[in-house]
């Protein structure tokens, strides 16, 4: 909780552009001394959303949320377009689990999240091609 509180303090000190990419670890000791937190805890905030706000400010935080929203929309479109196929539902479920997990781990330190992003976008492209070819009366090889 100290890391989350310090992240919010860092964001409030630099709301537009944040403290800089990966600079929270350098800002934390100063914030910790000023606010009575444990200065020995020098890690990332363990929360993607708060970490984006602290390090990148409103611009980076909103950009990160737009990326997450874009992937969610693509995943939802996969489910709708494919009439709820198992793959689409599984991928969307994985994404939602990862989105919840990002409350407790930074997405920049969780490589599997980026793999799920890539799977959802790839499935979206594949499903789009299948539907396009089906509408033209062709089978998709």
C-alpha positions in Angstrom: 0.0 0.0 0.0 2.9 2.3 0.6 4.0 1.8 -3.0 0.5 2.6 -4.3 0.3 5.7 -2.0 3.7 6.8 -3.2 2.6 6.3 -6.8 -0.5 8.5 -6.3 1.7 11.1 -4.7 4.1 11.0 -7.6 1.2 11.4 -10.0 -0.2 14.3 -8.0 3.2 16.0 -8.1 3.5 15.5 -11.9 0.0 14.9 -13.3 0.6 15.8 -16.9 3.8 13.9 -17.8 4.5 11.9 -14.7 7.9 11.2 -13.2 9.2 9.5 -16.3 9.4 6.0 -17.7 10.8 3.6 -15.1 11.7 6.5 -12.9 9.3 5.7 -10.1 12.0 3.5 -8.5 14.3 6.6 -8.4 11.5 8.9 -7.0 10.2 6.5 -4.4 13.0 7.1 -1.8 12.4 10.9 -1.8 8.7 10.4 -1.5 9.1 7.8 1.2 11.3 10.0 3.4 8.9 12.9 3.0 5.8 10.9 3.8 7.1 8.4 6.4 7.1 5.3 4.2 9.7 2.6 4.3 12.5 3.9 2.1 14.0 0.5 1.6 11.1 -0.6 -0.5 12.3 0.4 -4.0 10.3 -1.4 -6.6 7.7 -0.7 -9.2 4.2 0.1 -7.9 2.8 -3.4 -8.4 -0.2 -1.9 -10.1 -0.2 -1.3 -13.9 -2.9 1.4 -13.8 -1.4 3.5 -10.9 2.1 2.9 -12.3 1.1 4.3 -15.7 -0.3 7.4 -14.0 2.8 7.8 -11.8 5.4 7.3 -14.5 3.7 8.6 -17.6 1.1 11.0 -16.2 -2.3 11.6 -17.8 -1.1 11.2 -21.4 0.6 7.9 -20.8 -2.1 6.6 -18.4 -4.8 7.4 -20.9 -2.8 5.9 -23.8 -2.3 2.7 -21.8 -6.0 2.5 -21.0 -6.8 3.0 -24.7 -4.5 0.1 -25.6 -6.2 -2.1 -23.0 -9.7 -0.9 -24.2 -8.7 -1.6 -27.9 -7.6 -5.2 -27.1 -10.8 -5.7 -25.1 -13.0 -4.5 -28.0 -11.1 -6.7 -30.4 -11.6 -9.7 -28.0 -15.3 -8.9 -27.7 -15.7 -8.6 -31.4 -14.1 -12.0 -31.8 -16.7 -13.5 -29.5 -19.6 -11.8 -31.3 -18.3 -12.5 -34.9 -17.5 -16.1 -34.2 -20.8 -16.8 -32.5 -19.1 -17.5 -29.2 -16.5 -20.0 -30.4 -14.4 -21.6 -27.7 -11.2 -20.0 -28.8 -12.6 -16.5 -28.7 -14.2 -17.0 -25.3 -11.0 -18.5 -23.9 -8.9 -15.6 -25.2 -11.3 -13.0 -23.9 -11.4 -14.7 -20.5 -7.6 -14.8 -20.4 -7.5 -11.1 -21.2 -10.0 -10.3 -18.4 -8.0 -12.3 -16.0 -4.8 -10.5 -17.0 -6.6 -7.1 -16.7 -7.6 -8.0 -13.1 -4.0 -9.3 -12.5 -2.7 -5.9 -13.6 -4.0 -4.5 -10.3 -1.3 -6.4 -8.6 1.6 -6.6 -11.1 2.9 -4.2 -13.7 2.1 -5.2 -17.3 5.7 -4.3 -18.2 6.9 -7.1 -16.0 4.3 -9.7 -17.0 5.3 -11.1 -20.4 2.3 -13.4 -20.7 0.0 -10.4 -20.9 1.7 -9.3 -24.1 1.3 -12.8 -25.4 -2.4 -12.7 -24.7 -2.6 -9.3 -26.4 -1.0 -10.8 -29.5 -3.2 -13.9 -29.5 -6.4 -11.8 -29.3 -5.3 -9.5 -32.2 -4.1 -12.5 -34.3 -7.4 -14.3 -33.7 -9.3 -11.1 -34.6 -7.4 -10.9 -37.9 -8.0 -14.7 -38.6 -11.7 -14.5 -37.7 -12.1 -11.4 -39.9 -10.5 -13.3 -42.9 -12.7 -16.3 -42.3 -15.9 -14.2 -42.3 -14.8 -12.2 -45.3 -14.1 -15.3 -47.3 -17.3 -17.0 -46.1 -19.3 -14.0 -47.3 -17.7 -14.3 -50.7 -18.6 -18.0 -50.8 -15.0 -19.2 -50.5 -13.6 -21.6 -47.9 -10.7 -20.4 -45.9 -7.7 -22.7 -46.3 
